[in-house]
Amino acid sequence: MIKLDIAHRNFIDQLKTEGKSDSTLVAYKKDIEQLNKHLSEMGVNLVSDIGLNHLEDFMKKLASDNYTPKSISRKTNATRTYIKFLFVQGHIKEDISTLLRHPKLEVKAPRILSKLEYRALRDAARDDTRTYAVIEVLLQTGVTISELANIKLEDLDIKGETGSLFVAKKNNRESRNIPLNKAVVEAVNKYTKEERPNIEGSKHLFVTKSGKPLLVRNVRSTIDRFFKAAGVEKAKVNDLRHTFVAHHLVNGVSISVLSKIAGHKRVSTTERYLQYVERVEGPEKNELSAL
């Protein structure tokens, strides 16, 4: 028999051996701590005593505490992974993880920037060389904000006015090469030649003045600030990725090709945008035409 706190510690140690990122480890640690606290309050102190009713009651408690369906779904994933680990380790007799259901999630339409909006965003950041380059990379390649923060100089292969960007495999996305058009190459070249500090050992593309990689939260807050300056309302960093996909579909790019470039795990994810592209204006040459 094993106590909840020991099982929790063993679970996190297992995730470490699997090479999970620090952010993933922190998320799992907090979610399972919350679960174990709830179990203890229900009088469950040994993992062998955990039942499906306890897990379902935990999810109901989260809903009553006004957690969003998305947050509850994430905690459901963490709980299922934890329970499966306990089963594999022989601490529980039955794998009840598959019986735990996710809450119904409302699929919201992606926020797609119009030509007027993404031009306004560019104009607002034009005098900030680094931020302008960040926006161009996000808008012209469709990478996620975490992928952008991890771009290294060696990932860029620029030849003249065009080039390509290598994005390594991460978070269930396969590694991929993304074409770079003239607009993004010009923005990146301007930043690396005029503003990026040349500090030995600094390998990332987007860095601070001391040569340290930009943090995701700093990129997000900066882009949010320029959205506000540009008068673009209710937009977030990830909406640049939505815009990339939608505008390239309008431009006639193959769904299968676009799916690979965007790093979508399933083609159906890319196809979902088709219902939203009718209201999107076709992109002009050299604006959003990296493919």
C-alpha positions, -999 to +999 in steps of 0.1 A: +000+000+000+013+035-009+002+069+004-009+097-018+021+120-013+046+092-021+027+082-052+026+118-063+063+122-059+070+089-078+047+101-106+065+134-111+099+115-110+085+092-138+076+123-159+111+136-154+126+104-168+103+107-198+119+141-205+088+163-199+094+200-199+097+221-167+064+238-175+046+204-180+061+191-147+048+221-128+014+218-143+011+181-134+025+187-099-001+213-091-030+194-107-022+162-088-016+181-055-051+195-059-065+161-066-048+145-036-060+173-013-095+166-024-091+128-019-077+134+016-107+156+024-129+127+013-110+103+037-089+087+010-052+084+021-040+054+002-040+051-036-055+017-034-087+033-020-092+056-050-125+050-068-141+064-099-166+082-077-138+101-060-124+113-093-159+123-107-166+142-074-133+161-079-144+172-113-178+183-100-161+202-073-139+221-099-171+230-118-188+243-087-157+264-080-162+280-114-132+264-132-137+267-170-144+235-190-110+239-206-093+240-172-113+210-160-104+191-192-067+197-186-070+185-150-089+155-164-060+147-186-036+150-157-057+128-135-061+101-162-023+101-168-018+098-130-043+069-126-028+050-155+006+054-139-007+040-106-022+010-125+010+003-144+030+004-112+006-021-096-007+003-069-044-001-081-061-032-094-081-015-122-073+012-147-103+035-142-087+064-161-105+056-193-139+059-175-133+095-165-150+117-190-140+152-202-164+180-199-181+192-230-161+221-246-176+248-267-154+252-298-151+289-304-144+303-338-108+314-342-100+351-342-087+359-377-072+393-383-083+413-413-058+430-436-066+463-420-059+448-385-026+431-393-014+461-412-022+483-382-003+459-359+027+461-382+026+498-384+023+502-346+055+481-342+075+494-371+099+515-350+106+486-326+129+464-347+128+433-325+090+434-320+084+440-356+105+409-365+087+389-339+053+399-354+065+391-389+078+356-379+045+348-361+023+362-389+043+348-419+052+313-405+023+303-383+046+291-355+033+290-319+047+315-294+067+288-276+082+277-309+091+313-316+108+317-283+129+286-290+141+296-325+179+296-327+201+313-352+211+280-366+175+272-374+174+299-401+186+292-436+184+325-454+195+328-490+190+362-506+155+375-502+140+341-491+149+312-469+135+286-445+130+280-408+135+247-392+112+240-362+122+210-341+098+183-330+080+192-297+047+187-280+034+161-304+043+183-334+067+168-360+098+187-370+092+208-401+108+233-425+088+265-431+094+287-461+103+323-454+092+350-478+108+384-485+088+403-458+099+381-429+135+378-442+138+416-444+125+420-408+147+393-394+178+406-412+172+441-400+168+429-364+199+407-364+221+433-381+209+464-364+196+456-329+203+420-318+232+420-293+262+400-305+271+382-273+292+350-273+272+319-264+238+336-272+222+312-297+185+322-297+172+345-324+151+367-301+170+377-270+172+404-244+199+431-243+220+407-221+217+379-247+192+358-228+162+342-247+130+361-246+105+345-223+071+334-237+052+357-212+073+387-222+066+381-259+029+378-251+028+410-230+047+429-257+024+418-285-007+425-264+007+461-259+010+466-296-024+452-303-037+479-280-016+505-297-029+494-331-065+495-319-069+458-326-095+446-301-100+411-285-069+397-301-042+375-287-008+363-299-021+329-311-046+348-333-016+355-356-013+318-361-050+315-369-046+344-394-017+326-410-037+295-416-069+312-427-053+336-452-032+308-468-063+287-473-079+317-491-048+320-512-053+284-524-026+266-505-032+228-503-048+218-470-023+188-466+007+211-472-006+238-449-013+212-422+023+201-423+037+236-423+015+246-393+024+215-374-012+204-370-013+168-357-044+161-378-055+174-412-090+179-398-076+207-376-066+226-407-099+218-424-118+233-395-107+268-407-126+263-440-159+273-424-144+307-414-124+317-445-153+330-466-152+364-448-114+366-452-100+388-479-074+372-502-039+382-493-019+405-515+014+395-530+043+394-505+019+401-475+010+366-463+024+344-490+053+325-475+042+292-490 
